[in-house]
């Protein structure tokens, strides 16, 4: 079974009504990966979503809490000291930001085949995983 790591920007688009086309695609994508048990996120993704939802989307606390509980149905990689060390290595190897390296490290740990993100280079391989933007 192929696993797909879902980056924060996908979760944010699912909760942002300003771009209806991206919102619909993000919602469809998340729902499909929940149903098929192929979606992976990390605690970093949950934290980043909560931060954006509170400060940029201005969502109500109860809405955010419901969303977080729903997102916990995906496979969730817990951040650990070993994953932080791996992110430092991945940052140096791929010359990416530390936070992107944390995403790659979590996806690698979960044995994902694909990282779904709008923030990194589509078609780029990281640790054997391909980066894809669902909005291209």
VMD Tcl script that builds the backbone (N, CA, C; Angstrom):
set m [mol new atoms 408]
animate dup $m
set s [atomselect $m all]
$s set {name element resname resid chain x y z} {
  {N N UNK 1 A 0.844 -1.175 0.000}
  {CA C UNK 1 A 0.000 0.000 0.000}
  {C C UNK 1 A 0.894 1.245 0.000}
  {N N UNK 2 A 0.662 2.145 -0.935}
  {CA C UNK 2 A 1.408 3.392 -0.997}
  {C C UNK 2 A 0.858 4.384 0.020}
  {N N UNK 3 A 1.764 4.984 0.786}
  {CA C UNK 3 A 1.382 5.987 1.766}
  {C C UNK 3 A 1.746 7.373 1.258}
  {N N UNK 4 A 0.904 8.335 1.583}
  {CA C UNK 4 A 1.059 9.714 1.128}
  {C C UNK 4 A 1.138 10.636 2.332}
  {N N UNK 5 A 2.233 11.388 2.428}
  {CA C UNK 5 A 2.362 12.364 3.496}
  {C C UNK 5 A 1.671 13.647 3.047}
  {N N UNK 6 A 0.795 14.172 3.877}
  {CA C UNK 6 A 0.028 15.376 3.555}
  {C C UNK 6 A 0.626 16.552 4.327}
  {N N UNK 7 A 1.179 17.502 3.603}
  {CA C UNK 7 A 1.812 18.671 4.212}
  {C C UNK 7 A 0.749 19.652 4.710}
  {N N UNK 8 A 1.179 20.547 5.557}
  {CA C UNK 8 A 0.285 21.506 6.210}
  {C C UNK 8 A -0.521 22.324 5.215}
  {N N UNK 9 A 0.092 22.739 4.104}
  {CA C UNK 9 A -0.622 23.616 3.177}
  {C C UNK 9 A -1.883 22.966 2.629}
  {N N UNK 10 A -1.901 21.652 2.506}
  {CA C UNK 10 A -3.097 20.941 2.032}
  {C C UNK 10 A -4.207 21.062 3.083}
  {N N UNK 11 A -3.838 20.879 4.341}
  {CA C UNK 11 A -4.798 20.984 5.445}
  {C C UNK 11 A -5.346 22.416 5.526}
  {N N UNK 12 A -4.464 23.389 5.368}
  {CA C UNK 12 A -4.888 24.795 5.434}
  {C C UNK 12 A -5.858 25.100 4.297}
  {N N UNK 13 A -5.533 24.679 3.079}
  {CA C UNK 13 A -6.450 24.927 1.953}
  {C C UNK 13 A -7.820 24.291 2.200}
  {N N UNK 14 A -7.847 23.141 2.823}
  {CA C UNK 14 A -9.124 22.491 3.119}
  {C C UNK 14 A -9.982 23.331 4.055}
  {N N UNK 15 A -9.358 24.203 4.806}
  {CA C UNK 15 A -10.057 25.029 5.785}
  {C C UNK 15 A -10.149 26.498 5.387}
  {N N UNK 16 A -9.753 26.832 4.179}
  {CA C UNK 16 A -9.715 28.222 3.734}
  {C C UNK 16 A -10.649 28.388 2.534}
  {N N UNK 17 A -11.747 29.081 2.748}
  {CA C UNK 17 A -12.766 29.237 1.706}
  {C C UNK 17 A -12.418 30.314 0.677}
  {N N UNK 18 A -11.285 30.976 0.813}
  {CA C UNK 18 A -10.938 32.046 -0.120}
  {C C UNK 18 A -10.604 31.523 -1.518}
  {N N UNK 19 A -10.136 30.287 -1.616}
  {CA C UNK 19 A -9.844 29.685 -2.920}
  {C C UNK 19 A -10.661 28.393 -3.012}
  {N N UNK 20 A -11.864 28.532 -3.562}
  {CA C UNK 20 A -12.822 27.411 -3.592}
  {C C UNK 20 A -12.282 26.192 -4.342}
  {N N UNK 21 A -11.540 26.427 -5.422}
  {CA C UNK 21 A -11.021 25.313 -6.218}
  {C C UNK 21 A -10.002 24.502 -5.418}
  {N N UNK 22 A -9.051 25.192 -4.771}
  {CA C UNK 22 A -8.054 24.491 -3.968}
  {C C UNK 22 A -8.699 23.868 -2.737}
  {N N UNK 23 A -9.679 24.539 -2.164}
  {CA C UNK 23 A -10.361 23.977 -0.999}
  {C C UNK 23 A -11.046 22.659 -1.366}
  {N N UNK 24 A -11.767 22.647 -2.480}
  {CA C UNK 24 A -12.467 21.429 -2.907}
  {C C UNK 24 A -11.479 20.292 -3.161}
  {N N UNK 25 A -10.367 20.587 -3.833}
  {CA C UNK 25 A -9.355 19.566 -4.121}
  {C C UNK 25 A -8.744 19.043 -2.831}
  {N N UNK 26 A -8.409 19.946 -1.904}
  {CA C UNK 26 A -7.802 19.541 -0.637}
  {C C UNK 26 A -8.763 18.682 0.187}
  {N N UNK 27 A -10.021 19.071 0.239}
  {CA C UNK 27 A -11.013 18.284 0.989}
  {C C UNK 27 A -11.178 16.892 0.387}
  {N N UNK 28 A -11.243 16.830 -0.927}
  {CA C UNK 28 A -11.367 15.546 -1.631}
  {C C UNK 28 A -10.161 14.654 -1.337}
  {N N UNK 29 A -8.994 15.230 -1.404}
  {CA C UNK 29 A -7.745 14.502 -1.182}
  {C C UNK 29 A -7.669 13.947 0.243}
  {N N UNK 30 A -7.950 14.784 1.219}
  {CA C UNK 30 A -7.886 14.361 2.622}
  {C C UNK 30 A -8.915 13.272 2.888}
  {N N UNK 31 A -10.141 13.468 2.401}
  {CA C UNK 31 A -11.197 12.469 2.608}
  {C C UNK 31 A -10.810 11.123 1.994}
  {N N UNK 32 A -10.261 11.153 0.785}
  {CA C UNK 32 A -9.874 9.909 0.115}
  {C C UNK 32 A -8.798 9.179 0.919}
  {N N UNK 33 A -7.788 9.921 1.389}
  {CA C UNK 33 A -6.707 9.287 2.136}
  {C C UNK 33 A -7.155 8.825 3.521}
  {N N UNK 34 A -8.147 9.477 4.090}
  {CA C UNK 34 A -8.712 8.986 5.357}
  {C C UNK 34 A -9.430 7.663 5.127}
  {N N UNK 35 A -10.262 7.617 4.102}
  {CA C UNK 35 A -11.039 6.408 3.810}
  {C C UNK 35 A -10.146 5.230 3.437}
  {N N UNK 36 A -9.089 5.501 2.698}
  {CA C UNK 36 A -8.213 4.428 2.225}
  {C C UNK 36 A -7.080 4.110 3.208}
  {N N UNK 37 A -7.005 4.864 4.297}
  {CA C UNK 37 A -5.951 4.678 5.322}
  {C C UNK 37 A -4.548 4.836 4.743}
  {N N UNK 38 A -4.419 5.716 3.753}
  {CA C UNK 38 A -3.122 5.929 3.118}
  {C C UNK 38 A -2.529 7.301 3.428}
  {N N UNK 39 A -3.224 8.103 4.227}
  {CA C UNK 39 A -2.767 9.443 4.547}
  {C C UNK 39 A -1.929 9.488 5.807}
  {N N UNK 40 A -0.846 10.241 5.758}
  {CA C UNK 40 A 0.059 10.394 6.892}
  {C C UNK 40 A 0.276 11.884 7.123}
  {N N UNK 41 A 0.264 12.290 8.378}
  {CA C UNK 41 A 0.660 13.636 8.768}
  {C C UNK 41 A 1.580 13.503 9.969}
  {N N UNK 42 A 2.078 14.613 10.449}
  {CA C UNK 42 A 2.923 14.583 11.645}
  {C C UNK 42 A 2.370 15.563 12.670}
  {N N UNK 43 A 2.892 15.457 13.880}
  {CA C UNK 43 A 2.487 16.410 14.905}
  {C C UNK 43 A 2.868 17.824 14.482}
  {N N UNK 44 A 3.931 17.976 13.719}
  {CA C UNK 44 A 4.303 19.292 13.189}
  {C C UNK 44 A 3.183 19.850 12.317}
  {N N UNK 45 A 2.596 19.020 11.466}
  {CA C UNK 45 A 1.502 19.455 10.604}
  {C C UNK 45 A 0.312 19.898 11.449}
  {N N UNK 46 A -0.003 19.145 12.487}
  {CA C UNK 46 A -1.106 19.527 13.369}
  {C C UNK 46 A -0.832 20.875 14.034}
  {N N UNK 47 A 0.392 21.073 14.500}
  {CA C UNK 47 A 0.761 22.341 15.139}
  {C C UNK 47 A 0.680 23.501 14.153}
  {N N UNK 48 A 1.228 23.311 12.969}
  {CA C UNK 48 A 1.228 24.382 11.973}
  {C C UNK 48 A -0.201 24.728 11.551}
  {N N UNK 49 A -1.045 23.707 11.352}
  {CA C UNK 49 A -2.443 23.970 11.001}
  {C C UNK 49 A -3.108 24.786 12.106}
  {N N UNK 50 A -2.945 24.379 13.364}
  {CA C UNK 50 A -3.582 25.092 14.482}
  {C C UNK 50 A -3.126 26.546 14.521}
  {N N UNK 51 A -1.844 26.776 14.310}
  {CA C UNK 51 A -1.310 28.137 14.320}
  {C C UNK 51 A -1.938 28.985 13.214}
  {N N UNK 52 A -1.977 28.454 11.998}
  {CA C UNK 52 A -2.547 29.193 10.873}
  {C C UNK 52 A -4.051 29.398 11.071}
  {N N UNK 53 A -4.732 28.382 11.535}
  {CA C UNK 53 A -6.183 28.477 11.741}
  {C C UNK 53 A -6.525 29.552 12.771}
  {N N UNK 54 A -5.737 29.634 13.825}
  {CA C UNK 54 A -5.963 30.644 14.861}
  {C C UNK 54 A -5.604 32.049 14.390}
  {N N UNK 55 A -4.452 32.185 13.752}
  {CA C UNK 55 A -3.892 33.504 13.493}
  {C C UNK 55 A -4.152 34.082 12.110}
  {N N UNK 56 A -4.365 33.235 11.112}
  {CA C UNK 56 A -4.590 33.754 9.758}
  {C C UNK 56 A -6.010 33.497 9.272}
  {N N UNK 57 A -6.531 32.300 9.562}
  {CA C UNK 57 A -7.894 31.988 9.131}
  {C C UNK 57 A -8.929 32.478 10.137}
  {N N UNK 58 A -8.482 32.785 11.340}
  {CA C UNK 58 A -9.345 33.274 12.422}
  {C C UNK 58 A -10.536 32.348 12.677}
  {N N UNK 59 A -10.243 31.045 12.643}
  {CA C UNK 59 A -11.290 30.075 12.937}
  {C C UNK 59 A -11.553 30.048 14.442}
  {N N UNK 60 A -12.767 29.685 14.777}
  {CA C UNK 60 A -13.129 29.557 16.190}
  {C C UNK 60 A -12.402 28.364 16.799}
  {N N UNK 61 A -12.144 28.444 18.073}
  {CA C UNK 61 A -11.437 27.383 18.792}
  {C C UNK 61 A -12.153 26.045 18.668}
  {N N UNK 62 A -13.474 26.042 18.790}
  {CA C UNK 62 A -14.206 24.775 18.708}
  {C C UNK 62 A -14.079 24.132 17.331}
  {N N UNK 63 A -14.016 24.948 16.282}
  {CA C UNK 63 A -13.846 24.433 14.921}
  {C C UNK 63 A -12.461 23.805 14.779}
  {N N UNK 64 A -11.455 24.495 15.271}
  {CA C UNK 64 A -10.080 23.988 15.196}
  {C C UNK 64 A -9.947 22.684 15.961}
  {N N UNK 65 A -10.525 22.635 17.137}
  {CA C UNK 65 A -10.431 21.408 17.944}
  {C C UNK 65 A -11.111 20.239 17.243}
  {N N UNK 66 A -12.260 20.489 16.611}
  {CA C UNK 66 A -12.932 19.414 15.859}
  {C C UNK 66 A -12.079 18.957 14.685}
  {N N UNK 67 A -11.461 19.911 13.990}
  {CA C UNK 67 A -10.599 19.571 12.870}
  {C C UNK 67 A -9.397 18.743 13.320}
  {N N UNK 68 A -8.800 19.120 14.442}
  {CA C UNK 68 A -7.651 18.372 14.955}
  {C C UNK 68 A -8.036 16.936 15.288}
  {N N UNK 69 A -9.191 16.747 15.904}
  {CA C UNK 69 A -9.654 15.387 16.218}
  {C C UNK 69 A -9.873 14.603 14.931}
  {N N UNK 70 A -10.463 15.232 13.942}
  {CA C UNK 70 A -10.689 14.573 12.651}
  {C C UNK 70 A -9.369 14.183 11.998}
  {N N UNK 71 A -8.398 15.101 12.014}
  {CA C UNK 71 A -7.095 14.832 11.394}
  {C C UNK 71 A -6.341 13.712 12.092}
  {N N UNK 72 A -6.630 13.480 13.351}
  {CA C UNK 72 A -5.985 12.396 14.090}
  {C C UNK 72 A -6.384 11.025 13.557}
  {N N UNK 73 A -7.390 10.973 12.682}
  {CA C UNK 73 A -7.765 9.703 12.049}
  {C C UNK 73 A -6.754 9.279 10.991}
  {N N UNK 74 A -5.955 10.240 10.510}
  {CA C UNK 74 A -4.854 9.895 9.609}
  {C C UNK 74 A -3.749 9.232 10.425}
  {N N UNK 75 A -2.809 8.612 9.767}
  {CA C UNK 75 A -1.635 8.088 10.458}
  {C C UNK 75 A -0.803 9.287 10.899}
  {N N UNK 76 A -0.529 9.407 12.195}
  {CA C UNK 76 A 0.182 10.568 12.724}
  {C C UNK 76 A 1.558 10.149 13.226}
  {N N UNK 77 A 2.589 10.788 12.665}
  {CA C UNK 77 A 3.966 10.564 13.101}
  {C C UNK 77 A 4.261 11.555 14.222}
  {N N UNK 78 A 4.675 11.025 15.361}
  {CA C UNK 78 A 5.046 11.868 16.494}
  {C C UNK 78 A 6.469 12.372 16.310}
  {N N UNK 79 A 6.662 13.665 16.495}
  {CA C UNK 79 A 8.017 14.220 16.435}
  {C C UNK 79 A 8.841 13.634 17.582}
  {N N UNK 80 A 10.095 13.348 17.339}
  {CA C UNK 80 A 10.967 12.750 18.354}
  {C C UNK 80 A 12.363 13.346 18.221}
  {N N UNK 81 A 13.202 13.181 19.240}
  {CA C UNK 81 A 14.580 13.654 19.111}
  {C C UNK 81 A 15.303 13.049 17.902}
  {N N UNK 82 A 15.057 11.766 17.622}
  {CA C UNK 82 A 15.705 11.125 16.471}
  {C C UNK 82 A 15.249 11.763 15.159}
  {N N UNK 83 A 13.971 12.119 15.058}
  {CA C UNK 83 A 13.485 12.755 13.834}
  {C C UNK 83 A 14.032 14.173 13.686}
  {N N UNK 84 A 14.257 14.853 14.782}
  {CA C UNK 84 A 14.864 16.190 14.722}
  {C C UNK 84 A 16.301 16.077 14.221}
  {N N UNK 85 A 17.029 15.088 14.734}
  {CA C UNK 85 A 18.401 14.876 14.249}
  {C C UNK 85 A 18.394 14.533 12.760}
  {N N UNK 86 A 17.454 13.704 12.348}
  {CA C UNK 86 A 17.354 13.337 10.930}
  {C C UNK 86 A 17.047 14.562 10.075}
  {N N UNK 87 A 16.213 15.460 10.576}
  {CA C UNK 87 A 15.895 16.678 9.841}
  {C C UNK 87 A 17.143 17.528 9.628}
  {N N UNK 88 A 18.017 17.578 10.619}
  {CA C UNK 88 A 19.266 18.319 10.466}
  {C C UNK 88 A 20.090 17.711 9.335}
  {N N UNK 89 A 20.142 16.381 9.280}
  {CA C UNK 89 A 20.869 15.703 8.197}
  {C C UNK 89 A 20.229 15.985 6.845}
  {N N UNK 90 A 18.896 15.870 6.771}
  {CA C UNK 90 A 18.187 16.081 5.505}
  {C C UNK 90 A 18.310 17.518 5.013}
  {N N UNK 91 A 18.329 18.468 5.930}
  {CA C UNK 91 A 18.523 19.871 5.561}
  {C C UNK 91 A 19.851 20.044 4.835}
  {N N UNK 92 A 20.895 19.425 5.366}
  {CA C UNK 92 A 22.218 19.532 4.746}
  {C C UNK 92 A 22.279 18.786 3.411}
  {N N UNK 93 A 21.690 17.610 3.359}
  {CA C UNK 93 A 21.731 16.801 2.136}
  {C C UNK 93 A 21.010 17.491 0.984}
  {N N UNK 94 A 19.794 17.991 1.246}
  {CA C UNK 94 A 18.948 18.516 0.176}
  {C C UNK 94 A 18.926 20.045 0.083}
  {N N UNK 95 A 19.606 20.708 1.004}
  {CA C UNK 95 A 19.626 22.180 0.995}
  {C C UNK 95 A 18.206 22.752 1.023}
  {N N UNK 96 A 17.393 22.246 1.946}
  {CA C UNK 96 A 16.024 22.725 2.141}
  {C C UNK 96 A 15.920 23.328 3.534}
  {N N UNK 97 A 14.810 23.982 3.808}
  {CA C UNK 97 A 14.632 24.576 5.127}
  {C C UNK 97 A 14.545 23.479 6.188}
  {N N UNK 98 A 14.841 23.839 7.405}
  {CA C UNK 98 A 14.748 22.878 8.505}
  {C C UNK 98 A 13.332 22.328 8.619}
  {N N UNK 99 A 12.315 23.209 8.498}
  {CA C UNK 99 A 10.924 22.769 8.656}
  {C C UNK 99 A 10.514 21.828 7.537}
  {N N UNK 100 A 10.968 22.086 6.311}
  {CA C UNK 100 A 10.700 21.140 5.218}
  {C C UNK 100 A 11.434 19.827 5.465}
  {N N UNK 101 A 12.633 19.904 6.016}
  {CA C UNK 101 A 13.389 18.690 6.345}
  {C C UNK 101 A 12.672 17.873 7.416}
  {N N UNK 102 A 11.999 18.543 8.344}
  {CA C UNK 102 A 11.197 17.818 9.350}
  {C C UNK 102 A 10.058 17.054 8.680}
  {N N UNK 103 A 9.434 17.677 7.675}
  {CA C UNK 103 A 8.358 17.012 6.929}
  {C C UNK 103 A 8.914 15.798 6.195}
  {N N UNK 104 A 10.028 15.981 5.502}
  {CA C UNK 104 A 10.643 14.873 4.764}
  {C C UNK 104 A 11.037 13.756 5.731}
  {N N UNK 105 A 11.599 14.105 6.868}
  {CA C UNK 105 A 11.997 13.098 7.851}
  {C C UNK 105 A 10.814 12.314 8.392}
  {N N UNK 106 A 9.719 12.996 8.670}
  {CA C UNK 106 A 8.522 12.306 9.166}
  {C C UNK 106 A 7.945 11.384 8.091}
  {N N UNK 107 A 7.928 11.860 6.845}
  {CA C UNK 107 A 7.430 11.032 5.740}
  {C C UNK 107 A 8.319 9.813 5.529}
  {N N UNK 108 A 9.613 10.028 5.626}
  {CA C UNK 108 A 10.568 8.927 5.504}
  {C C UNK 108 A 10.339 7.895 6.615}
  {N N UNK 109 A 10.174 8.364 7.829}
  {CA C UNK 109 A 9.946 7.490 8.984}
  {C C UNK 109 A 8.688 6.628 8.787}
  {N N UNK 110 A 7.660 7.223 8.177}
  {CA C UNK 110 A 6.395 6.506 7.964}
  {C C UNK 110 A 6.405 5.637 6.710}
  {N N UNK 111 A 7.542 5.608 6.002}
  {CA C UNK 111 A 7.659 4.828 4.765}
  {C C UNK 111 A 6.695 5.289 3.679}
  {N N UNK 112 A 6.530 6.601 3.570}
  {CA C UNK 112 A 5.667 7.154 2.529}
  {C C UNK 112 A 6.350 7.034 1.171}
  {N N UNK 113 A 5.531 6.995 0.148}
  {CA C UNK 113 A 6.019 6.967 -1.225}
  {C C UNK 113 A 5.961 8.348 -1.863}
  {N N UNK 114 A 5.021 9.176 -1.372}
  {CA C UNK 114 A 4.775 10.486 -1.959}
  {C C UNK 114 A 4.593 11.505 -0.834}
  {N N UNK 115 A 5.111 12.707 -1.057}
  {CA C UNK 115 A 4.828 13.837 -0.176}
  {C C UNK 115 A 3.979 14.808 -0.977}
  {N N UNK 116 A 2.786 15.080 -0.475}
  {CA C UNK 116 A 1.881 16.019 -1.136}
  {C C UNK 116 A 2.074 17.388 -0.513}
  {N N UNK 117 A 2.557 18.331 -1.315}
  {CA C UNK 117 A 2.837 19.669 -0.810}
  {C C UNK 117 A 2.882 20.654 -1.957}
  {N N UNK 118 A 2.491 21.863 -1.678}
  {CA C UNK 118 A 2.618 22.930 -2.655}
  {C C UNK 118 A 3.912 23.713 -2.406}
  {N N UNK 119 A 4.537 23.477 -1.260}
  {CA C UNK 119 A 5.672 24.291 -0.836}
  {C C UNK 119 A 7.031 23.833 -1.359}
  {N N UNK 120 A 7.154 22.585 -1.760}
  {CA C UNK 120 A 8.446 22.089 -2.215}
  {C C UNK 120 A 8.382 21.784 -3.709}
  {N N UNK 121 A 9.503 21.457 -4.307}
  {CA C UNK 121 A 9.598 21.280 -5.758}
  {C C UNK 121 A 8.896 20.016 -6.237}
  {N N UNK 122 A 7.846 20.192 -7.026}
  {CA C UNK 122 A 7.136 19.058 -7.617}
  {C C UNK 122 A 8.093 18.262 -8.491}
  {N N UNK 123 A 8.047 16.940 -8.356}
  {CA C UNK 123 A 8.905 16.062 -9.138}
  {C C UNK 123 A 10.241 15.758 -8.482}
  {N N UNK 124 A 10.594 16.519 -7.455}
  {CA C UNK 124 A 11.852 16.301 -6.729}
  {C C UNK 124 A 11.736 15.031 -5.884}
  {N N UNK 125 A 12.816 14.274 -5.827}
  {CA C UNK 125 A 12.873 13.100 -4.961}
  {C C UNK 125 A 13.634 13.454 -3.692}
  {N N UNK 126 A 13.090 13.037 -2.558}
  {CA C UNK 126 A 13.734 13.184 -1.260}
  {C C UNK 126 A 13.701 11.814 -0.590}
  {N N UNK 127 A 14.856 11.269 -0.318}
  {CA C UNK 127 A 14.954 9.962 0.359}
  {C C UNK 127 A 14.070 8.914 -0.312}
  {N N UNK 128 A 14.032 8.927 -1.624}
  {CA C UNK 128 A 13.264 7.938 -2.378}
  {C C UNK 128 A 11.790 8.256 -2.521}
  {N N UNK 129 A 11.345 9.374 -1.980}
  {CA C UNK 129 A 9.928 9.784 -2.073}
  {C C UNK 129 A 9.818 10.925 -3.072}
  {N N UNK 130 A 8.747 10.918 -3.841}
  {CA C UNK 130 A 8.565 11.991 -4.818}
  {C C UNK 130 A 7.639 13.062 -4.238}
  {N N UNK 131 A 7.960 14.292 -4.557}
  {CA C UNK 131 A 7.169 15.446 -4.142}
  {C C UNK 131 A 6.145 15.728 -5.217}
  {N N UNK 132 A 4.870 15.832 -4.823}
  {CA C UNK 132 A 3.798 16.132 -5.769}
  {C C UNK 132 A 2.934 17.252 -5.219}
  {N N UNK 133 A 2.533 18.159 -6.091}
  {CA C UNK 133 A 1.545 19.168 -5.725}
  {C C UNK 133 A 0.199 18.734 -6.305}
  {N N UNK 134 A -0.804 18.589 -5.464}
  {CA C UNK 134 A -2.118 18.184 -5.983}
  {C C UNK 134 A -2.828 19.296 -6.740}
  {N N UNK 135 A -2.249 20.480 -6.761}
  {CA C UNK 135 A -2.902 21.628 -7.387}
  {C C UNK 135 A -2.338 21.953 -8.764}
  {N N UNK 136 A -1.392 21.162 -9.252}
  {CA C UNK 136 A -0.812 21.411 -10.588}
  {C C UNK 136 A -1.714 20.891 -11.675}
}
mol reanalyze $m
mol bondsrecalc $m
mol representation Tube
mol addrep $m
